[in-house]
Amino acid sequence: MLTEQHLRRWLREVRQGRRSISGVVRELRRLPTDHLGFARLDTHRRLRRGLPEVIFCEGKTPAHLLTLTKRLMASRELLLLTRLDVSIAATLQQQVPALRYDPVARLGYWLPLRRLRRRGLVVVASGGTADLPVAEEAALTLELLGSRSMRLYDVGVAGIHRVLSAFDLLQRARAVVVVAGMEGALASVVAGLVRCPVVAVPTSIGYGASFAGVGPLLTMLNSCVPGIGVVNIDNGFGAGYLAHIINAP
């Protein structure tokens, strides 16, 4: 909801030369939604939740993604495009050269011209290197939203000494994102070592009986260690978003 606090902040930014009166008027005209015909951008989301709307790209046409990209960039908001195909990213970058793309995380992004101060610490741990695309989606999401992240990759339970050797690092974290496929036991191991919340992400990595991620999902949901929250299969973005909220309320 638009509050007096938001209006005072905008007025202060106008006085400081960081925002124009015409810019404020344009933003007010577009609240609470910006109707684009095929989509309704939630322009109130940062005011309600502290973070802007994020675009999920699968199923959207390049033309629709281009319109959404330009509209969000025009509003000077953080732009985050999740599950963005590499070929569509290349098409968008031809029209919007400022757009950045990470092919491992499959994230497209653009940051407004202001210094991003990353806060706190979230450790992103993965069971194996096959989990890296999901782990990188979580880690990059954290960094773009404003959290400091540290990567702890390939520390699965098949070599338990690898995660145990990072005990001191894990103790400093405000949250830990654990990304694992196969049987998904790493989340329980990590949660038994730390005092902070653990966000567990099952991945679709594994042989047939892992059922494309259902196996590790059930392991994580059935963990006997308290303090674990589980997101959906391969949902690195959702894990990074949740961990950011925990880390930097």
C-alpha positions as protocol buffer text, in pm:
chain_id: "A"
residue {
  index: 1
  type: MET
  ca { x: 0 y: 0 z: 0 }
}
residue {
  index: 2
  type: LEU
  ca { x: 121 y: 350 z: -84 }
}
residue {
  index: 3
  type: THR
  ca { x: 185 y: 529 z: 246 }
}
residue {
  index: 4
  type: GLU
  ca { x: 283 y: 876 z: 365 }
}
residue {
  index: 5
  type: GLN
  ca { x: 631 y: 736 z: 428 }
}
residue {
  index: 6
  type: HIS
  ca { x: 671 y: 649 z: 59 }
}
residue {
  index: 7
  type: LEU
  ca { x: 553 y: 993 z: -50 }
}
residue {
  index: 8
  type: ARG
  ca { x: 793 y: 1161 z: 192 }
}
residue {
  index: 9
  type: ARG
  ca { x: 1079 y: 949 z: 57 }
}
residue {
  index: 10
  type: TRP
  ca { x: 995 y: 1041 z: -301 }
}
residue {
  index: 11
  type: LEU
  ca { x: 977 y: 1410 z: -206 }
}
residue {
  index: 12
  type: ARG
  ca { x: 1316 y: 1385 z: -38 }
}
residue {
  index: 13
  type: GLU
  ca { x: 1461 y: 1223 z: -351 }
}
residue {
  index: 14
  type: VAL
  ca { x: 1316 y: 1505 z: -563 }
}
residue {
  index: 15
  type: ARG
  ca { x: 1486 y: 1763 z: -342 }
}
residue {
  index: 16
  type: GLN
  ca { x: 1815 y: 1571 z: -370 }
}
residue {
  index: 17
  type: GLY
  ca { x: 1788 y: 1559 z: -748 }
}
residue {
  index: 18
  type: ARG
  ca { x: 1763 y: 1179 z: -754 }
}
residue {
  index: 19
  type: ARG
  ca { x: 1405 y: 1178 z: -883 }
}
residue {
  index: 20
  type: SER
  ca { x: 1200 y: 1423 z: -1092 }
}
residue {
  index: 21
  type: ILE
  ca { x: 848 y: 1550 z: -1025 }
}
residue {
  index: 22
  type: SER
  ca { x: 739 y: 1414 z: -1363 }
}
residue {
  index: 23
  type: GLY
  ca { x: 887 y: 1075 z: -1267 }
}
residue {
  index: 24
  type: VAL
  ca { x: 686 y: 1068 z: -945 }
}
residue {
  index: 25
  type: VAL
  ca { x: 369 y: 1156 z: -1138 }
}
residue {
  index: 26
  type: ARG
  ca { x: 434 y: 872 z: -1383 }
}
residue {
  index: 27
  type: GLU
  ca { x: 480 y: 625 z: -1097 }
}
residue {
  index: 28
  type: LEU
  ca { x: 159 y: 736 z: -928 }
}
residue {
  index: 29
  type: ARG
  ca { x: -34 y: 696 z: -1254 }
}
residue {
  index: 30
  type: ARG
  ca { x: 87 y: 336 z: -1285 }
}
residue {
  index: 31
  type: LEU
  ca { x: -4 y: 230 z: -930 }
}
residue {
  index: 32
  type: PRO
  ca { x: -112 y: -24 z: -825 }
}
residue {
  index: 33
  type: THR
  ca { x: -89 y: -212 z: -1157 }
}
residue {
  index: 34
  type: ASP
  ca { x: 45 y: -137 z: -1504 }
}
residue {
  index: 35
  type: HIS
  ca { x: -194 y: -299 z: -1753 }
}
residue {
  index: 36
  type: LEU
  ca { x: -5 y: -409 z: -2064 }
}
residue {
  index: 37
  type: GLY
  ca { x: -287 y: -599 z: -2232 }
}
residue {
  index: 38
  type: PHE
  ca { x: -127 y: -943 z: -2200 }
}
residue {
  index: 39
  type: ALA
  ca { x: -7 y: -885 z: -1842 }
}
residue {
  index: 40
  type: ARG
  ca { x: -69 y: -671 z: -1536 }
}
residue {
  index: 41
  type: LEU
  ca { x: 256 y: -565 z: -1375 }
}
residue {
  index: 42
  type: ASP
  ca { x: 227 y: -542 z: -998 }
}
residue {
  index: 43
  type: THR
  ca { x: 384 y: -199 z: -949 }
}
residue {
  index: 44
  type: HIS
  ca { x: 278 y: -195 z: -582 }
}
residue {
  index: 45
  type: ARG
  ca { x: 484 y: -499 z: -489 }
}
residue {
  index: 46
  type: ARG
  ca { x: 794 y: -316 z: -365 }
}
residue {
  index: 47
  type: LEU
  ca { x: 575 y: -90 z: -154 }
}
residue {
  index: 48
  type: ARG
  ca { x: 401 y: -393 z: 1 }
}
residue {
  index: 49
  type: ARG
  ca { x: 686 y: -642 z: 25 }
}
residue {
  index: 50
  type: GLY
  ca { x: 1008 y: -443 z: -13 }
}
residue {
  index: 51
  type: LEU
  ca { x: 1107 y: -616 z: -338 }
}
residue {
  index: 52
  type: PRO
  ca { x: 978 y: -563 z: -693 }
}
residue {
  index: 53
  type: GLU
  ca { x: 797 y: -812 z: -914 }
}
residue {
  index: 54
  type: VAL
  ca { x: 1015 y: -1081 z: -1075 }
}
residue {
  index: 55
  type: ILE
  ca { x: 942 y: -1219 z: -1423 }
}
residue {
  index: 56
  type: PHE
  ca { x: 920 y: -1596 z: -1473 }
}
residue {
  index: 57
  type: CYS
  ca { x: 1012 y: -1647 z: -1839 }
}
residue {
  index: 58
  type: GLU
  ca { x: 906 y: -2000 z: -1928 }
}
residue {
  index: 59
  type: GLY
  ca { x: 593 y: -1995 z: -2146 }
}
residue {
  index: 60
  type: LYS
  ca { x: 626 y: -1626 z: -2237 }
}
residue {
  index: 61
  type: THR
  ca { x: 702 y: -1508 z: -2590 }
}
residue {
  index: 62
  type: PRO
  ca { x: 1014 y: -1302 z: -2668 }
}
residue {
  index: 63
  type: ALA
  ca { x: 792 y: -1008 z: -2761 }
}
residue {
  index: 64
  type: HIS
  ca { x: 613 y: -1019 z: -2426 }
}
residue {
  index: 65
  type: LEU
  ca { x: 942 y: -1051 z: -2237 }
}
residue {
  index: 66
  type: LEU
  ca { x: 1083 y: -754 z: -2427 }
}
residue {
  index: 67
  type: THR
  ca { x: 785 y: -539 z: -2332 }
}
residue {
  index: 68
  type: LEU
  ca { x: 810 y: -641 z: -1966 }
}
residue {
  index: 69
  type: THR
  ca { x: 1184 y: -581 z: -1964 }
}
residue {
  index: 70
  type: LYS
  ca { x: 1157 y: -231 z: -2107 }
}
residue {
  index: 71
  type: ARG
  ca { x: 871 y: -136 z: -1876 }
}
residue {
  index: 72
  type: LEU
  ca { x: 1051 y: -247 z: -1560 }
}
residue {
  index: 73
  type: MET
  ca { x: 1376 y: -79 z: -1665 }
}
residue {
  index: 74
  type: ALA
  ca { x: 1186 y: 243 z: -1735 }
}
residue {
  index: 75
  type: SER
  ca { x: 1056 y: 239 z: -1377 }
}
residue {
  index: 76
  type: ARG
  ca { x: 1417 y: 214 z: -1250 }
}
residue {
  index: 77
  type: GLU
  ca { x: 1339 y: -110 z: -1067 }
}
residue {
  index: 78
  type: LEU
  ca { x: 1558 y: -413 z: -1029 }
}
residue {
  index: 79
  type: LEU
  ca { x: 1490 y: -640 z: -1326 }
}
residue {
  index: 80
  type: LEU
  ca { x: 1514 y: -1013 z: -1266 }
}
residue {
  index: 81
  type: LEU
  ca { x: 1415 y: -1264 z: -1534 }
}
residue {
  index: 82
  type: THR
  ca { x: 1415 y: -1624 z: -1411 }
}
residue {
  index: 83
  type: ARG
  ca { x: 1435 y: -1941 z: -1622 }
}
residue {
  index: 84
  type: LEU
  ca { x: 1542 y: -1736 z: -1923 }
}
residue {
  index: 85
  type: ASP
  ca { x: 1646 y: -1947 z: -2223 }
}
residue {
  index: 86
  type: VAL
  ca { x: 1988 y: -1862 z: -2368 }
}
residue {
  index: 87
  type: SER
  ca { x: 1855 y: -1801 z: -2719 }
}
residue {
  index: 88
  type: ILE
  ca { x: 1579 y: -1571 z: -2596 }
}
residue {
  index: 89
  type: ALA
  ca { x: 1832 y: -1390 z: -2378 }
}
residue {
  index: 90
  type: ALA
  ca { x: 2042 y: -1321 z: -2687 }
}
residue {
  index: 91
  type: THR
  ca { x: 1736 y: -1184 z: -2865 }
}
residue {
  index: 92
  type: LEU
  ca { x: 1653 y: -954 z: -2574 }
}
residue {
  index: 93
  type: GLN
  ca { x: 2011 y: -830 z: -2550 }
}
residue {
  index: 94
  type: GLN
  ca { x: 1999 y: -720 z: -2914 }
}
residue {
  index: 95
  type: GLN
  ca { x: 1718 y: -481 z: -2820 }
}
residue {
  index: 96
  type: VAL
  ca { x: 1833 y: -406 z: -2464 }
}
residue {
  index: 97
  type: PRO
  ca { x: 2216 y: -417 z: -2454 }
}
residue {
  index: 98
  type: ALA
  ca { x: 2221 y: -325 z: -2083 }
}
residue {
  index: 99
  type: LEU
  ca { x: 2057 y: -657 z: -1993 }
}
residue {
  index: 100
  type: ARG
  ca { x: 2298 y: -903 z: -1832 }
}
residue {
  index: 101
  type: TYR
  ca { x: 2263 y: -1281 z: -1851 }
}
residue {
  index: 102
  type: ASP
  ca { x: 2405 y: -1571 z: -1651 }
}
residue {
  index: 103
  type: PRO
  ca { x: 2375 y: -1891 z: -1859 }
}
residue {
  index: 104
  type: VAL
  ca { x: 2439 y: -2126 z: -1565 }
}
residue {
  index: 105
  type: ALA
  ca { x: 2169 y: -1976 z: -1343 }
}
residue {
  index: 106
  type: ARG
  ca { x: 1954 y: -1891 z: -1647 }
}
residue {
  index: 107
  type: LEU
  ca { x: 1894 y: -1549 z: -1499 }
}
residue {
  index: 108
  type: GLY
  ca { x: 1863 y: -1223 z: -1688 }
}
residue {
  index: 109
  type: TYR
  ca { x: 1906 y: -910 z: -1479 }
}
residue {
  index: 110
  type: TRP
  ca { x: 1957 y: -536 z: -1473 }
}
residue {
  index: 111
  type: LEU
  ca { x: 2034 y: -314 z: -1176 }
}
residue {
  index: 112
  type: PRO
  ca { x: 1942 y: 56 z: -1155 }
}
residue {
  index: 113
  type: LEU
  ca { x: 2237 y: 293 z: -1135 }
}
residue {
  index: 114
  type: ARG
  ca { x: 2272 y: 292 z: -761 }
}
residue {
  index: 115
  type: ARG
  ca { x: 2521 y: 122 z: -536 }
}
residue {
  index: 116
  type: LEU
  ca { x: 2400 y: -212 z: -407 }
}
residue {
  index: 117
  type: ARG
  ca { x: 2505 y: -276 z: -48 }
}
residue {
  index: 118
  type: ARG
  ca { x: 2499 y: -647 z: 26 }
}
residue {
  index: 119
  type: ARG
  ca { x: 2415 y: -738 z: 384 }
}
residue {
  index: 120
  type: GLY
  ca { x: 2456 y: -1032 z: 617 }
}
residue {
  index: 121
  type: LEU
  ca { x: 2566 y: -1373 z: 497 }
}
residue {
  index: 122
  type: VAL
  ca { x: 2385 y: -1664 z: 334 }
}
residue {
  index: 123
  type: VAL
  ca { x: 2579 y: -1979 z: 250 }
}
residue {
  index: 124
  type: VAL
  ca { x: 2464 y: -2169 z: -58 }
}
residue {
  index: 125
  type: ALA
  ca { x: 2571 y: -2533 z: -37 }
}
residue {
  index: 126
  type: SER
  ca { x: 2528 y: -2796 z: -306 }
}
residue {
  index: 127
  type: GLY
  ca { x: 2551 y: -3171 z: -289 }
}
residue {
  index: 128
  type: GLY
  ca { x: 2729 y: -3211 z: -623 }
}
residue {
  index: 129
  type: THR
  ca { x: 2838 y: -3021 z: -930 }
}
residue {
  index: 130
  type: ALA
  ca { x: 2529 y: -3144 z: -1115 }
}
residue {
  index: 131
  type: ASP
  ca { x: 2327 y: -2923 z: -879 }
}
residue {
  index: 132
  type: LEU
  ca { x: 2514 y: -2605 z: -982 }
}
residue {
  index: 133
  type: PRO
  ca { x: 2246 y: -2452 z: -1209 }
}
residue {
  index: 134
  type: VAL
  ca { x: 1993 y: -2450 z: -924 }
}
residue {
  index: 135
  type: ALA
  ca { x: 2254 y: -2345 z: -667 }
}
residue {
  index: 136
  type: GLU
  ca { x: 2371 y: -2059 z: -889 }
}
residue {
  index: 137
  type: GLU
  ca { x: 2012 y: -1946 z: -940 }
}
residue {
  index: 138
  type: ALA
  ca { x: 1981 y: -1920 z: -562 }
}
residue {
  index: 139
  type: ALA
  ca { x: 2319 y: -1751 z: -509 }
}
residue {
  index: 140
  type: LEU
  ca { x: 2276 y: -1494 z: -785 }
}
residue {
  index: 141
  type: THR
  ca { x: 1920 y: -1418 z: -672 }
}
residue {
  index: 142
  type: LEU
  ca { x: 2053 y: -1350 z: -322 }
}
residue {
  index: 143
  type: GLU
  ca { x: 2319 y: -1113 z: -452 }
}
residue {
  index: 144
  type: LEU
  ca { x: 2085 y: -921 z: -681 }
}
residue {
  index: 145
  type: LEU
  ca { x: 1833 y: -874 z: -400 }
}
residue {
  index: 146
  type: GLY
  ca { x: 2103 y: -738 z: -170 }
}
residue {
  index: 147
  type: SER
  ca { x: 2233 y: -1029 z: 39 }
}
residue {
  index: 148
  type: ARG
  ca { x: 2593 y: -1139 z: 63 }
}
residue {
  index: 149
  type: SER
  ca { x: 2631 y: -1501 z: -40 }
}
residue {
  index: 150
  type: MET
  ca { x: 2913 y: -1752 z: -19 }
}
residue {
  index: 151
  type: ARG
  ca { x: 2920 y: -2067 z: -226 }
}
residue {
  index: 152
  type: LEU
  ca { x: 3001 y: -2406 z: -76 }
}
residue {
  index: 153
  type: TYR
  ca { x: 2970 y: -2647 z: -367 }
}
residue {
  index: 154
  type: ASP
  ca { x: 3021 y: -3022 z: -406 }
}
residue {
  index: 155
  type: VAL
  ca { x: 2998 y: -3106 z: -35 }
}
residue {
  index: 156
  type: GLY
  ca { x: 2754 y: -3396 z: -54 }
}
residue {
  index: 157
  type: VAL
  ca { x: 2719 y: -3667 z: 209 }
}
residue {
  index: 158
  type: ALA
  ca { x: 2918 y: -3920 z: 4 }
}
residue {
  index: 159
  type: GLY
  ca { x: 3223 y: -3740 z: 147 }
}
residue {
  index: 160
  type: ILE
  ca { x: 3089 y: -3600 z: 473 }
}
residue {
  index: 161
  type: HIS
  ca { x: 3428 y: -3453 z: 569 }
}
residue {
  index: 162
  type: ARG
  ca { x: 3383 y: -3188 z: 298 }
}
residue {
  index: 163
  type: VAL
  ca { x: 3090 y: -3017 z: 466 }
}
residue {
  index: 164
  type: LEU
  ca { x: 3231 y: -3073 z: 815 }
}
residue {
  index: 165
  type: SER
  ca { x: 3547 y: -2885 z: 716 }
}
residue {
  index: 166
  type: ALA
  ca { x: 3329 y: -2577 z: 651 }
}
residue {
  index: 167
  type: PHE
  ca { x: 3182 y: -2577 z: 1003 }
}
residue {
  index: 168
  type: ASP
  ca { x: 3318 y: -2232 z: 1094 }
}
residue {
  index: 169
  type: LEU
  ca { x: 3175 y: -2076 z: 777 }
}
residue {
  index: 170
  type: LEU
  ca { x: 2834 y: -2230 z: 838 }
}
residue {
  index: 171
  type: GLN
  ca { x: 2828 y: -2090 z: 1191 }
}
residue {
  index: 172
  type: ARG
  ca { x: 2858 y: -1734 z: 1057 }
}
residue {
  index: 173
  type: ALA
  ca { x: 2560 y: -1761 z: 825 }
}
residue {
  index: 174
  type: ARG
  ca { x: 2221 y: -1607 z: 895 }
}
residue {
  index: 175
  type: ALA
  ca { x: 2065 y: -1866 z: 665 }
}
residue {
  index: 176
  type: VAL
  ca { x: 2187 y: -2162 z: 461 }
}
residue {
  index: 177
  type: VAL
  ca { x: 2045 y: -2272 z: 128 }
}
residue {
  index: 178
  type: VAL
  ca { x: 2109 y: -2643 z: 70 }
}
residue {
  index: 179
  type: VAL
  ca { x: 2069 y: -2769 z: -286 }
}
residue {
  index: 180
  type: ALA
  ca { x: 2080 y: -3146 z: -334 }
}
residue {
  index: 181
  type: GLY
  ca { x: 1946 y: -3422 z: -554 }
}
residue {
  index: 182
  type: MET
  ca { x: 1982 y: -3801 z: -531 }
}
residue {
  index: 183
  type: GLU
  ca { x: 1855 y: -3884 z: -179 }
}
residue {
  index: 184
  type: GLY
  ca { x: 1876 y: -3522 z: -56 }
}
residue {
  index: 185
  type: ALA
  ca { x: 2032 y: -3601 z: 283 }
}
residue {
  index: 186
  type: LEU
  ca { x: 2263 y: -3298 z: 284 }
}
residue {
  index: 187
  type: ALA
  ca { x: 1991 y: -3066 z: 416 }
}
residue {
  index: 188
  type: SER
  ca { x: 1950 y: -3273 z: 732 }
}
residue {
  index: 189
  type: VAL
  ca { x: 2326 y: -3290 z: 788 }
}
residue {
  index: 190
  type: VAL
  ca { x: 2369 y: -2914 z: 753 }
}
residue {
  index: 191
  type: ALA
  ca { x: 2065 y: -2836 z: 968 }
}
residue {
  index: 192
  type: GLY
  ca { x: 2216 y: -3049 z: 1244 }
}
residue {
  index: 193
  type: LEU
  ca { x: 2527 y: -2829 z: 1243 }
}
residue {
  index: 194
  type: VAL
  ca { x: 2388 y: -2474 z: 1238 }
}
residue {
  index: 195
  type: ARG
  ca { x: 2170 y: -2249 z: 1452 }
}
residue {
  index: 196
  type: CYS
  ca { x: 2019 y: -2054 z: 1161 }
}
residue {
  index: 197
  type: PRO
  ca { x: 1729 y: -2154 z: 933 }
}
residue {
  index: 198
  type: VAL
  ca { x: 1803 y: -2391 z: 645 }
}
residue {
  index: 199
  type: VAL
  ca { x: 1621 y: -2354 z: 314 }
}
residue {
  index: 200
  type: ALA
  ca { x: 1632 y: -2691 z: 138 }
}
residue {
  index: 201
  type: VAL
  ca { x: 1604 y: -2723 z: -240 }
}
residue {
  index: 202
  type: PRO
  ca { x: 1551 y: -3071 z: -388 }
}
residue {
  index: 203
  type: THR
  ca { x: 1681 y: -3104 z: -741 }
}
residue {
  index: 204
  type: SER
  ca { x: 1577 y: -3334 z: -1023 }
}
residue {
  index: 205
  type: ILE
  ca { x: 1927 y: -3485 z: -1036 }
}
residue {
  index: 206
  type: GLY
  ca { x: 1945 y: -3859 z: -977 }
}
residue {
  index: 207
  type: TYR
  ca { x: 1869 y: -4205 z: -1110 }
}
residue {
  index: 208
  type: GLY
  ca { x: 1521 y: -4339 z: -1178 }
}
residue {
  index: 209
  type: ALA
  ca { x: 1410 y: -4404 z: -820 }
}
residue {
  index: 210
  type: SER
  ca { x: 1468 y: -4039 z: -731 }
}
residue {
  index: 211
  type: PHE
  ca { x: 1160 y: -3973 z: -950 }
}
residue {
  index: 212
  type: ALA
  ca { x: 1295 y: -3647 z: -1097 }
}
residue {
  index: 213
  type: GLY
  ca { x: 1333 y: -3484 z: -758 }
}
residue {
  index: 214
  type: VAL
  ca { x: 1042 y: -3636 z: -566 }
}
residue {
  index: 215
  type: GLY
  ca { x: 1285 y: -3859 z: -373 }
}
residue {
  index: 216
  type: PRO
  ca { x: 1497 y: -3577 z: -227 }
}
residue {
  index: 217
  type: LEU
  ca { x: 1182 y: -3367 z: -178 }
}
residue {
  index: 218
  type: LEU
  ca { x: 1034 y: -3635 z: 49 }
}
residue {
  index: 219
  type: THR
  ca { x: 1365 y: -3679 z: 233 }
}
residue {
  index: 220
  type: MET
  ca { x: 1382 y: -3307 z: 307 }
}
residue {
  index: 221
  type: LEU
  ca { x: 1017 y: -3288 z: 410 }
}
residue {
  index: 222
  type: ASN
  ca { x: 1064 y: -3586 z: 642 }
}
residue {
  index: 223
  type: SER
  ca { x: 1382 y: -3459 z: 806 }
}
residue {
  index: 224
  type: CYS
  ca { x: 1394 y: -3511 z: 1182 }
}
residue {
  index: 225
  type: VAL
  ca { x: 1601 y: -3192 z: 1223 }
}
residue {
  index: 226
  type: PRO
  ca { x: 1391 y: -2884 z: 1310 }
}
residue {
  index: 227
  type: GLY
  ca { x: 1455 y: -2554 z: 1141 }
}
residue {
  index: 228
  type: ILE
  ca { x: 1434 y: -2673 z: 778 }
}
residue {
  index: 229
  type: GLY
  ca { x: 1202 y: -2517 z: 523 }
}
residue {
  index: 230
  type: VAL
  ca { x: 1163 y: -2686 z: 185 }
}
residue {
  index: 231
  type: VAL
  ca { x: 1089 y: -2519 z: -148 }
}
residue {
  index: 232
  type: ASN
  ca { x: 979 y: -2688 z: -469 }
}
residue {
  index: 233
  type: ILE
  ca { x: 1196 y: -2907 z: -690 }
}
residue {
  index: 234
  type: ASP
  ca { x: 1471 y: -2709 z: -871 }
}
residue {
  index: 235
  type: ASN
  ca { x: 1337 y: -2379 z: -729 }
}
residue {
  index: 236
  type: GLY
  ca { x: 1666 y: -2200 z: -670 }
}
residue {
  index: 237
  type: PHE
  ca { x: 1501 y: -1861 z: -713 }
}
residue {
  index: 238
  type: GLY
  ca { x: 1241 y: -1930 z: -445 }
}
residue {
  index: 239
  type: ALA
  ca { x: 1511 y: -2050 z: -206 }
}
residue {
  index: 240
  type: GLY
  ca { x: 1727 y: -1743 z: -267 }
}
residue {
  index: 241
  type: TYR
  ca { x: 1430 y: -1509 z: -223 }
}
residue {
  index: 242
  type: LEU
  ca { x: 1326 y: -1671 z: 106 }
}
residue {
  index: 243
  type: ALA
  ca { x: 1682 y: -1679 z: 239 }
}
residue {
  index: 244
  type: HIS
  ca { x: 1720 y: -1308 z: 155 }
}
residue {
  index: 245
  type: ILE
  ca { x: 1410 y: -1224 z: 357 }
}
residue {
  index: 246
  type: ILE
  ca { x: 1554 y: -1421 z: 651 }
}
residue {
  index: 247
  type: ASN
  ca { x: 1896 y: -1261 z: 614 }
}
residue {
  index: 248
  type: ALA
  ca { x: 1797 y: -899 z: 553 }
}
residue {
  index: 249
  type: PRO
  ca { x: 1449 y: -828 z: 694 }
}
